Amino acid sequence: MNSLEDYFNKFSNFASQLSEEETPFIAICIEKLQENCRRFRNAYPRAKIFFAVKANNHPVVIQTFRDEKINFDVASWGEIQMLLHEGIEPTRMAFNAPTKIPREIKEAFLAGVDIFAFDSIMELEKLAMLAPGCRLLARVVVDNTGSFYPLDQKFGMDEREACQALLYSKKLGLNPYGLTFHVGSQNTDPEAWVRAMEKVAVLRSEVYSQGIDLQVIDIGGGYPARYGKSIPELEEIADRINNAAGDLFPDHVELWLEPGRGLVSDAGILVASIINRAQRGENEWLYLDVGVFHGLIEAWESIGFEFPIRTDKDGGAQKRFVLAGPTCDSGDVISRNVQLPDSLTLGDRLYIFSAGAYTNAMAFYNGISFPRVIRVD
């Protein structure tokens, strides 16, 4: 699909299929999930694909990827438990959260997970105590230019730190297995991956010269989804990555990917209803039965994704609206500048596209529960 219009047309039958369902809800298209799996496999014939469960942990999604023989990038023991419940073997999981809760390392290792990422000496020493002999992926910080949501402040070691940590891991009885990085979420620059791969190739050579032959280069996620702006096609990014991998790494080195939104975003449509319309000064507001706290956190102004929206009244006169959620929080604003039909009124439906990633998953994000409440008298 080369445009948003193609994307809309492909899912035009959703409205009639779901007309009797009470809003709000997210419709997940299994056929689209399967198609995305095929596209990634075809685009990256050399690679092993790990779905980032944090993007969408719904059983329907997990079951589909299980049956498609996709592997899983997990961020917590909670996510591992979800996968085990769906009959997924621990050997198909990599615990790639760079910082992990200690008891969850132990639980994961006892369950059979033996691939863990790290990006600090303390995390390395935790793994030595709680997952002895496990395979390690050292998280390296890379340039996140081109990403909508950079990750390079919180995560990753520089090359010197990573080299020292991998050498130290041998002394701790661990198995240094590979390098991993992330170019930032929703990255639209194919060269971002190439720059990062060039960086870790130098590091891999340095470590190799000191007796460690790393078996994996995990190039992480960041593959963009269709929101309001144009993006490079998956195959365009893959061509640059595949060519770089062939030039930079020996044939025996495995290439791993961790797509999240790139696999699930365009398989989901959030269907909402208008519950109020009001004039506020110069702006006219539409209020929906869903907002930024219940599935559209990435539309919040601090992040600012522009979700494509369609209605049953498209084609008429348009008007600029502020689009808001139902809560009593003034920050519950989905968009301050969206063009929609002027005829919209109470009960009309909005179809919010690219809603398959980081929507329903935010209710149990990264598989980590909210703190318990303990009564104290």
C-alpha positions as CSV (number, residue, x, y, z in Angstrom):
1,M,0.0,0.0,0.0
2,N,1.6,3.2,-1.2
3,S,-0.7,5.8,0.3
4,L,-3.1,6.5,3.2
5,E,-5.9,6.4,0.6
6,D,-4.9,2.8,-0.3
7,Y,-4.8,2.0,3.4
8,F,-8.3,3.5,4.0
9,N,-9.8,1.7,1.0
10,K,-8.5,-1.7,2.1
11,F,-10.4,-1.4,5.3
12,S,-13.5,0.3,4.0
13,N,-15.6,-2.7,4.8
14,F,-14.9,-2.4,8.5
15,A,-17.6,0.1,9.1
16,S,-20.4,-2.2,7.9
17,Q,-19.0,-5.3,9.6
18,L,-18.8,-3.6,13.0
19,S,-21.9,-1.4,13.0
20,E,-23.6,-3.3,15.8
21,E,-20.6,-3.2,18.2
22,E,-20.8,-0.8,21.1
23,T,-18.0,1.8,21.1
24,P,-15.3,2.2,22.0
25,F,-13.4,-0.8,20.7
26,I,-10.3,-1.8,18.7
27,A,-10.8,-4.0,15.7
28,I,-7.8,-6.1,14.9
29,C,-7.5,-7.6,11.4
30,I,-5.9,-11.0,11.6
31,E,-5.3,-11.1,7.8
32,K,-3.3,-7.8,8.1
33,L,-1.2,-9.2,10.9
34,Q,-0.4,-12.3,8.8
35,E,0.4,-10.1,5.8
36,N,2.8,-8.0,7.9
37,C,4.5,-11.1,9.0
38,R,5.0,-12.2,5.4
39,R,6.3,-8.8,4.4
40,F,8.9,-8.8,7.1
41,R,10.0,-12.3,6.4
42,N,10.3,-11.6,2.6
43,A,12.1,-8.3,3.3
44,Y,14.6,-9.8,5.7
45,P,15.3,-13.3,4.5
46,R,18.5,-13.5,6.7
47,A,16.8,-12.2,9.8
48,K,15.2,-13.8,12.9
49,I,12.1,-11.7,13.8
50,F,11.1,-11.0,17.4
51,F,7.8,-9.2,17.9
52,A,8.0,-6.5,20.6
53,V,5.2,-7.7,22.9
54,K,5.0,-4.3,24.5
55,A,3.4,-2.9,21.3
56,N,0.3,-5.1,21.6
57,N,-0.1,-7.9,24.2
58,H,-3.7,-9.0,23.3
59,P,-4.1,-12.8,23.0
60,V,-5.4,-12.5,19.5
61,V,-2.2,-10.8,18.4
62,I,0.0,-13.2,20.3
63,Q,-1.8,-16.3,19.0
64,T,-1.5,-15.0,15.4
65,F,2.3,-14.4,15.7
66,R,2.7,-17.7,17.5
67,D,1.1,-19.6,14.6
68,E,3.2,-17.5,12.1
69,K,6.4,-18.8,13.9
70,I,7.4,-15.3,15.0
71,N,9.7,-15.0,18.0
72,F,9.0,-12.6,20.9
73,D,10.9,-9.7,22.5
74,V,9.7,-9.5,26.1
75,A,10.0,-6.7,28.6
76,S,8.9,-8.4,31.9
77,W,7.9,-11.6,33.6
78,G,4.3,-10.6,33.1
79,E,4.7,-10.7,29.3
80,I,6.5,-14.0,29.6
81,Q,3.6,-15.4,31.5
82,M,1.2,-14.3,28.7
83,L,3.3,-16.1,26.1
84,L,3.6,-19.3,28.2
85,H,-0.2,-19.3,28.6
86,E,-0.5,-19.3,24.8
87,G,1.8,-22.3,24.5
88,I,4.9,-20.4,23.3
89,E,8.2,-22.0,24.2
90,P,10.7,-20.0,26.3
91,T,13.3,-20.6,23.6
92,R,11.3,-18.3,21.3
93,M,11.7,-15.4,23.8
94,A,14.4,-12.8,24.4
95,F,14.2,-10.7,27.6
96,N,15.5,-7.5,26.1
97,A,14.4,-4.9,28.6
98,P,17.8,-3.4,29.5
99,T,16.9,-2.9,33.1
100,K,14.9,-5.7,34.8
101,I,13.3,-6.3,38.2
102,P,15.6,-8.9,39.9
103,R,12.9,-11.4,40.8
104,E,11.7,-11.3,37.2
105,I,15.1,-12.3,35.9
106,K,15.1,-15.3,38.2
107,E,11.5,-16.3,37.3
108,A,12.3,-16.0,33.5
109,F,15.5,-18.0,33.8
110,L,13.8,-20.8,35.8
111,A,11.0,-20.9,33.1
112,G,13.6,-21.5,30.4
113,V,14.4,-18.0,29.0
114,D,18.1,-17.7,28.6
115,I,18.7,-14.6,26.4
116,F,18.9,-11.3,28.2
117,A,19.9,-7.8,27.2
118,F,21.8,-5.5,29.5
119,D,23.3,-2.0,29.4
120,S,25.1,-1.5,32.7
121,I,27.6,-3.3,34.9
122,M,25.0,-3.6,37.7
123,E,22.6,-5.3,35.4
124,L,25.3,-7.6,34.3
125,E,26.1,-8.6,37.9
126,K,22.4,-9.1,38.5
127,L,22.2,-11.5,35.6
128,A,25.3,-13.4,36.9
129,M,23.6,-14.0,40.2
130,L,20.1,-14.7,39.0
131,A,20.6,-16.3,35.5
132,P,24.0,-18.0,35.6
133,G,25.4,-18.9,32.3
134,C,22.7,-17.1,30.3
135,R,23.3,-15.6,26.8
136,L,23.8,-11.9,26.7
137,L,23.0,-9.1,24.3
138,A,24.9,-5.8,25.1
139,R,22.7,-2.8,24.4
140,V,24.7,-0.1,22.6
141,V,23.6,3.6,22.4
142,V,23.3,4.8,18.8
143,D,22.3,8.0,17.0
144,N,18.4,8.3,17.0
145,T,18.2,11.0,14.3
146,G,15.2,10.4,12.2
147,S,13.0,9.0,15.0
148,F,9.8,10.6,16.3
149,Y,10.5,9.3,19.8
150,P,14.2,9.1,20.6
151,L,15.4,6.5,23.2
152,D,19.1,7.3,23.3
153,Q,19.1,9.2,26.6
154,K,17.8,6.4,28.8
155,F,19.3,3.3,27.2
156,G,22.6,1.9,26.0
157,M,26.3,1.9,26.6
158,D,29.0,3.5,24.5
159,E,31.5,1.3,22.7
160,R,34.1,1.4,25.4
161,E,31.7,0.5,28.2
162,A,30.1,-2.3,26.1
163,C,33.5,-3.8,25.3
164,Q,34.6,-3.7,28.9
165,A,31.3,-5.2,30.0
166,L,31.4,-8.1,27.5
167,L,35.0,-9.0,28.6
168,Y,33.8,-8.8,32.3
169,S,30.9,-11.0,31.5
170,K,33.2,-13.9,30.7
171,K,34.8,-13.6,34.1
172,L,31.3,-13.8,35.6
173,G,30.6,-17.1,33.8
174,L,28.1,-15.6,31.4
175,N,27.9,-16.1,27.6
176,P,28.4,-12.9,25.6
177,Y,26.2,-13.6,22.6
178,G,25.5,-10.4,20.7
179,L,25.0,-6.7,20.4
180,T,21.7,-4.9,20.2
181,F,20.6,-1.3,19.6
182,H,17.5,0.8,18.9
183,V,17.4,3.7,16.5
184,G,14.3,5.3,18.2
185,S,10.6,4.8,17.7
186,Q,9.0,5.6,14.4
187,N,12.2,6.2,12.6
188,T,11.7,7.3,9.0
189,D,15.4,7.5,8.0
190,P,16.7,4.1,6.6
191,E,20.2,5.4,7.1
192,A,19.7,5.4,10.8
193,W,20.0,1.6,10.9
194,V,23.1,1.7,8.6
195,R,24.9,4.2,10.8
196,A,24.1,2.1,13.9
197,M,25.3,-1.1,12.2
198,E,28.5,0.5,11.1
199,K,29.1,1.5,14.7
200,V,28.5,-1.9,16.2
201,A,30.5,-3.6,13.5
202,V,33.6,-1.8,14.7
203,L,32.7,-2.8,18.3
204,R,32.2,-6.4,17.3
205,S,35.6,-6.5,15.6
206,E,37.2,-5.1,18.7
207,V,35.6,-7.7,20.9
208,Y,36.5,-10.4,18.4
209,S,40.2,-9.4,18.6
210,Q,40.0,-10.0,22.4
211,G,38.6,-13.5,22.0
212,I,34.8,-13.1,21.9
213,D,33.0,-14.1,18.7
214,L,29.6,-12.6,19.0
215,Q,26.9,-14.5,17.2
216,V,24.1,-12.0,16.9
217,I,23.5,-8.4,15.8
218,D,20.0,-7.4,17.0
219,I,19.1,-4.2,15.2
220,G,16.0,-3.6,17.4
221,G,12.8,-1.9,16.3
222,G,11.8,1.6,15.2
223,Y,10.2,0.5,11.9
224,P,7.6,3.2,11.2
225,A,3.8,2.9,10.9
226,R,1.4,5.0,8.8
227,Y,0.1,8.0,10.8
228,G,-0.4,11.4,9.3
229,K,2.8,11.7,7.3
230,S,4.5,9.7,4.6
231,I,7.0,7.0,5.5
232,P,9.5,4.9,3.6
233,E,8.2,1.5,2.7
234,L,9.4,-1.5,4.7
235,E,11.2,-2.9,1.7
236,E,13.2,0.4,1.2
237,I,14.5,0.2,4.8
238,A,15.2,-3.5,4.4
239,D,17.3,-3.0,1.2
240,R,19.6,-0.6,3.1
241,I,19.8,-2.9,6.1
242,N,20.4,-6.1,4.2
243,N,23.1,-4.5,2.0
244,A,24.8,-3.2,5.1
245,A,24.6,-6.5,6.9
246,G,26.2,-8.3,4.0
247,D,29.0,-5.8,3.9
248,L,29.7,-5.5,7.7
249,F,29.1,-8.9,9.2
250,P,30.3,-12.5,8.5
251,D,27.8,-15.0,7.2
252,H,27.6,-16.9,10.5
253,V,26.4,-13.8,12.4
254,E,22.6,-13.8,12.8
255,L,20.6,-10.7,12.2
256,W,17.7,-10.1,14.6
257,L,14.9,-7.6,14.4
258,E,12.4,-6.4,17.0
259,P,9.5,-4.8,15.2
260,G,6.6,-3.6,17.3
261,R,4.4,-1.0,15.7
262,G,5.7,-2.0,12.3
263,L,4.0,-5.3,12.7
264,V,0.7,-4.3,14.4
265,S,-0.1,-0.7,14.0
266,D,-1.9,-0.8,10.7
267,A,-3.8,-4.0,11.7
268,G,-5.9,-2.0,14.3
269,I,-8.7,0.5,14.0
270,L,-10.1,2.2,17.1
271,V,-13.8,2.9,16.7
272,A,-15.2,5.7,18.9
273,S,-18.4,7.7,19.1
274,I,-19.1,11.4,19.6
275,I,-20.6,12.1,23.0
276,N,-20.7,15.9,22.9
277,R,-20.1,18.9,20.7
278,A,-19.5,22.4,22.1
279,Q,-18.1,25.8,21.2
280,R,-15.3,27.0,23.4
281,G,-14.3,30.5,22.5
282,E,-13.0,30.4,18.9
283,N,-12.7,26.6,18.8
284,E,-15.4,24.0,18.3
285,W,-14.8,20.8,20.3
286,L,-15.8,17.2,19.7
287,Y,-15.8,14.8,22.6
288,L,-15.3,11.1,22.2
289,D,-16.0,8.1,24.4
290,V,-12.3,7.4,24.3
291,G,-9.2,9.6,24.9
292,V,-5.5,9.7,25.6
293,F,-5.8,7.8,28.9
294,H,-7.7,4.9,27.4
295,G,-5.8,4.0,24.3
296,L,-4.6,7.1,22.6
297,I,-1.6,8.1,24.8
298,E,0.5,8.6,21.7
299,A,-1.9,11.4,20.5
300,W,-1.1,13.3,23.7
301,E,0.6,16.6,23.0
302,S,3.9,15.6,24.6
303,I,4.2,12.8,21.9
304,G,1.9,14.1,19.2
305,F,1.2,11.3,16.8
306,E,-1.5,12.3,14.2
307,F,-3.8,9.3,13.8
308,P,-5.6,9.1,10.5
309,I,-9.3,9.4,11.0
310,R,-12.4,8.6,8.9
311,T,-16.1,9.0,9.5
312,D,-19.4,7.7,8.0
313,K,-20.0,11.3,6.7
314,D,-16.8,11.9,4.8
315,G,-17.2,13.9,1.6
316,G,-19.2,16.8,3.0
317,A,-18.1,20.2,4.1
318,Q,-15.1,20.1,6.5
319,K,-14.4,22.1,9.6
320,R,-11.5,22.3,12.0
321,F,-12.2,20.8,15.4
322,V,-10.4,20.1,18.7
323,L,-10.9,16.4,19.4
324,A,-11.0,15.4,23.1
325,G,-11.6,12.4,25.3
326,P,-14.3,12.0,28.0
327,T,-12.3,12.4,31.2
328,C,-12.3,15.3,33.7
329,D,-8.6,16.0,32.8
330,S,-8.0,19.1,30.7
331,G,-5.0,17.3,29.1
332,D,-7.2,14.7,27.6
333,V,-6.9,16.1,24.1
334,I,-6.4,13.9,21.0
335,S,-5.9,16.7,18.5
336,R,-6.1,20.5,18.5
337,N,-6.4,20.7,14.8
338,V,-8.3,18.0,12.9
339,Q,-10.4,18.5,9.8
340,L,-13.7,16.5,10.0
341,P,-17.2,16.8,8.5
342,D,-19.1,19.8,9.9
343,S,-22.2,17.6,10.0
344,L,-20.9,15.4,12.8
345,T,-23.1,15.1,15.8
346,L,-24.0,13.0,18.9
347,G,-23.6,9.3,18.2
348,D,-21.6,9.5,15.0
349,R,-18.7,7.2,14.7
350,L,-15.0,8.0,14.1
351,Y,-12.6,5.4,12.8
352,I,-9.1,6.0,14.1
353,F,-6.6,4.1,11.9
354,S,-3.1,2.8,12.8
355,A,-4.4,2.0,16.3
356,G,-2.9,-1.5,16.6
357,A,0.2,-0.4,18.6
358,Y,0.5,1.1,22.0
359,T,-3.3,1.4,22.5
360,N,-4.9,-1.4,24.4
361,A,-1.4,-2.5,25.6
362,M,-1.1,0.6,27.7
363,A,-3.6,-0.9,30.2
364,F,-0.8,-3.3,31.3
365,Y,2.2,-1.7,29.7
366,N,5.3,-3.8,29.4
367,G,3.4,-6.5,31.4
368,I,4.1,-4.6,34.6
369,S,1.2,-4.1,37.1
370,F,0.4,-0.9,39.0
371,P,1.5,-0.9,42.7
372,R,-0.7,-2.7,45.2
373,V,-2.5,-0.5,47.7
374,I,-1.9,-1.5,51.3
375,R,-4.2,-0.1,54.0
376,V,-2.5,1.5,57.0
377,D,-4.6,2.5,60.0
